[in-house]
Amino acid sequence: MRPEVKKEKEFDTVAFFRSVKEKMAKATDGMSLKEKHEYWRLLREGKIKLI
């Protein structure tokens, strides 16, 4: 029986989305709810880039 060898992942999804969440939290810190909605709208439309 061969021992299993784990490959190094090319892309770690969990780490990626945690970093995105942290970047969004830093960017929206101190904003009012209305300002956050505008920020998220611009983010969805691609006018703001996180990466």
Contacts in CASP RR format, 6 or more apart in sequence:
PFRMAT RR
TARGET T0000
AUTHOR 0000-0000-0000
METHOD contacts of the structure
MODEL  1
MRPEVKKEKEFDTVAFFRSVKEKMAKATDGMSLKEKHEYWRLLREGKIKL
I
20 50 0 8 1.000
20 51 0 8 1.000
23 50 0 8 1.000
24 43 0 8 1.000
24 50 0 8 1.000
27 39 0 8 1.000
27 50 0 8 1.000
28 35 0 8 1.000
28 36 0 8 1.000
28 39 0 8 1.000
31 39 0 8 1.000
39 48 0 8 1.000
42 48 0 8 1.000
43 50 0 8 1.000
END
